[in-house]
Amino acid sequence: VLKLLVNKDYEGLERLTGAQRLDAAALRRAVEDYGQTLIMPPPETQLMRSAIEVAHSNPREWSVYVDLWSAEEGSSDLTLELRLFDQVDGPYQRIEIDDLHVL
């Protein structure tokens, strides 16, 4: 997800997430409005600010906040909110982007 976002592959993100909440245009607009160049974080960086399992979800579901990085600022105020859904035969069946905003 981060590589797609950094590479400005908003259509790829839309395909991956099914555009449940944010489509390619909304993702593009959020990044452009922020006005910084997104980059991959340093390898030693803990990517997730938090990952909380959603109680009583079936399949199991997690709400995840990911801190983003920019070339201009390093660790930025822009945060990606995701939902990850468990599956039987792999790590995640579905990924949805809930929001992309300054936090």
N, C-alpha and C positions, 0 to 999 in steps of 0.2 A: 504494500500500500504506500509506504513512504517513498520508495523508488518511483512509483508512478506519479505521485504528487510532485516530487522534486523534478522529474522529467517533464512536467506539465502535460502528462498523458491523461487528461481529464476524461476523455472518452473511454480509455481503458479502465479508469476507476469506475465510471458509470456502468460499464459491462460487468466488472467484478462484483460490484455491490448491488446491481439491479436498480440503481437510482431510487431506492426506497424513500429517501428523504431529500437527498441532494443530487441533482443531475450535474452533468458536465458543465453547463453554463453557470450554475450556482457555485461550484467549486472554483472555476476560473475567476469569477467575480470576487470571491472571498480572498483569493491569493493576490489578485491585482489590486484590490482595495487596500490590502495590507501594505503593499508597496515595497516589499523586500524580496530578495532572491533566495528561495528556499534551497537548502543544501542537506545532504545526509549528515547526521550527527557523527561526532567522532566515535570510533569503534568501542571505546570504553564507556560510553554514555549509557545510562539506564534510560531506555526509551519511554517506558510507561510511568506516568505520574501515579496512576492508580489503576487497578484492575479489580473490579468487585463483581462477584457472582450474583446474578439476579435470583432472588429467593423463589423457590418453587417453579422454576422455569423448566419446560420440557419441550425440546431438548435443552440441555444446560446452556446457559447464556451468561456472558460477561459484558459489563459496561467498562470500557477502557478509555482513559485519557492519555494522549501521547503529546509530549512537548515537542515542538518543531524547532528547527534551527535555520538561521539565515546567514548569508555571506556577510551581511552588514553588521549584525548584532551578535552572532554566535547563538547561544540559547535565546529563543525569541518568546514573545508573549502569545504567539499564535498556537492554538491547541486544537488537536484533532480528536473528536469524540467518536469512538467506534462501538459497535456491538458485535461480539464474536459468538457464534453458535456452534456448539459441539456436534460431532457426528460419530457414528459407530466406527467407521473404517478410516478415520483420518483426524487430523488435529482440529480443523474447523470446516464445517459444512458451508457456512454462509458468513459473510462479513457485510455489515451495513455501516455507513457513515451517518452518524446522528447530527454532527455539526462540525464546522471549521470556523473558529472565531478567536478573538483575543480574550484571554482569561486572566 
